[in-house]
């Protein structure tokens, strides 16, 4: 049935009492108000008319037969008693002749669904789908459910069929969460796949500006904190950072500092994540803004935007300053952040477009990081720096065993962790 055709519905019920007859009539009225040709004996059988002939004709001609189930109706139906019993003989005959069972719609008004003394459903309709119109159900919601069936407009429709795939390219589609929680308890946010303009014409090692495409990935919302790093130390017995007991730097919600690139790589490995590539870091820091100096745009920073220029005399809690449009905090200031890449000053001149990484392929870098001794990239500026290093394009570097009390890191995870 669809919206272009008016469905006709014959209503089969038992005359339990006047209240029940009135409710059935009300149901029929609501169906007619909503475009259904509801057929009811109370309206169409005139004095002297034949109930049996009316029932036979209506059951045969209706698109659907609505069976109002009560315990009384079920008992009369099963015993083939009275008009209800005769209706059920007609229904049984229709079923035996091959009429689809879907033509008959049981709705429960009173009684139980399960077999027993108070069962409302006739024997030959047990175990099939019913609609609940009992007093504890909301009439409007039940009516909507019935109308959706009559007009073939399900609340949840099946998705369209895709193209038949090759066996080696079987498809799976599932919603991608915008945020996830990592093994270390850190919240990560989804950075969408896409192109962006990487670099700047303002510094020698950020030229030329070039187009880069990055696959989607998740990034820690905040730099790794002292609280998170403490769990790592306790789990792995790794040495504490040099400034671990400095009260200006060691509060639980402040970023961990004095970590080498090796420390950061070991933490990421333990947390089942990794460090971001330089390109991933810059795409995330830009937050979808093209050609801007800072994560928030071209406006010069002030004390409300970031921790820089020694205005706090130390690191600050990672959630103190506003996030960029991707939901990432401290992408400018507070601490420099280690990246995965080897530092090459002129790399942008020959950079590949898709997911660039300097210094070997990703798998080799992650597997053999303890053997690496070439300089690594740091990004984002720190609490000691003037505004220039806070710019999203600026690149600095140091050897992987270096550490400072203004260097930290954050991690990333693939799109499907």
PyMOL commands that set and color helices and strands:
alter all, ss='L'
color gray80, all
select helices_A, chain A and resi 18-33+41-44+51-61+71-78+82-96+101-103+123-125+139-150+167-169+204-206+226-236+261-270+278-286+347-349+362-367+369-371+387-390
alter helices_A, ss='H'
color red, helices_A
select strands_A, chain A and resi 8-12+37-39+64-69+104-108+131-132+179-181+187-191+194-198+210-214+217-220+274-275+336-342+376-379+396-398+407-408+411-414
alter strands_A, ss='S'
color yellow, strands_A
deselect
rebuild
show_as cartoon
